[in-house]
Amino acid sequence: MYQLIAPQIISEHACFGGTQRFFRHDSKQIGLSMRFSVFLPPTSSIHKAGGKVPALLLLAGLTCSEETMMVKAGAQKLAAELGMALITSDTSPRDAGLPGEDDSWDFGLGAGFYLDATQQPWANHYRMESYIINELLPTVSNFLPIDAQRIGISGHSMGGHGALTLALRHPDIFKSVSAFAAICAPSQCDWGRKAFTGYLGDDINAWAAHDATALMKASKAAPFPGGILLDQGLADKFFTQQQLLPELFEAACASAGQVLTLRRHAGYDHGYYFIASFMADHLRHHAAQLQAV
Ligand SMILES: N[C@@H](CCC(=O)N[C@@H](CSC=O)C(=O)NCC(=O)O)C(=O)O
């Protein structure tokens, strides 16, 4: 483990008795400057004498940034009441300046898919999994009153894929998991096939390690005994276009003996009004499991 560098505060805002901060730091994993955000509840030790608080990492989807969840998901009020911090990451490196990086909205900039690319020209900078696991989480738990032993993960769409796959790949780090409208089987949908071909190459055997459905199918026992919560809107155009495929993840959970609460909501689309409508249930799902750790 290398020496962690203290992040710089870009802006700070009082929020529901706690503090919303936006940061930048020079990332060794990405090789570029990265931005992230943290909401600290009033119970954290920057507000009163006390210990470290549990935290929920919220991963956003395609075209989003570290700001999106904090601005649109409406999570801070209940997180403040539950005494839980919120952490958000950006969705890709910025300023890598790679050819083709900005050609489409579902690959490259804003579309890092929370994995480490193995293919050039992406492999040097597109290392979002190593960044989150080895740099972002150690940084926030080292420099802020966040308890590294009580971290949960959730996310939306591409961020839901990130939440499910990072939780399944790092169950020692993430003690609870949930997702909103997640890309549940990327090897079997257009978004995932495009991203995995670009970042991981043509060999589909390399894809399974980053596919939530494949990872769950390969599990010998339920990886999350506390259960996984997954919400899906039935008026979501990306669900209708077969980009999300929650039914495949549901079948994989059944075969692994993993308890999954998959809620299908009539009338809800893919956007943040859907996320905000069910965010409280997700925060309570995580709070219950993280308090118990
Ligand atoms: N530009 C796209 C739409 C992009 C989009 O809908 N992004 C979603 C995530 S999709 C999966 O990861 C999102 O969260 N957008 C931010 C928002 O505020 O809604 C198109 O042309 O369809």
The ligand as an ORCA input file, in Angstrom:
! r2SCAN-3c Opt
* xyz 0 1
  N     -27.800     10.341    -23.127
  C     -28.530      9.132    -23.003
  C     -29.173      9.003    -21.652
  C     -28.149      8.885    -20.564
  C     -28.811      8.379    -19.292
  O     -29.984      8.166    -19.218
  N     -27.983      8.153    -18.272
  C     -28.542      7.640    -17.077
  C     -27.803      6.418    -16.660
  S     -28.005      5.160    -17.909
  C     -27.063      3.844    -17.317
  O     -26.071      3.884    -16.731
  C     -28.494      8.682    -15.985
  O     -28.460      8.393    -14.817
  N     -28.534      9.945    -16.409
  C     -28.466     11.068    -15.522
  C     -29.798     11.655    -15.189
  O     -29.788     12.708    -14.548
  O     -30.835     11.066    -15.512
  C     -29.566      8.999    -24.108
  O     -29.393      9.706    -25.055
  O     -30.461      8.158    -23.998
*
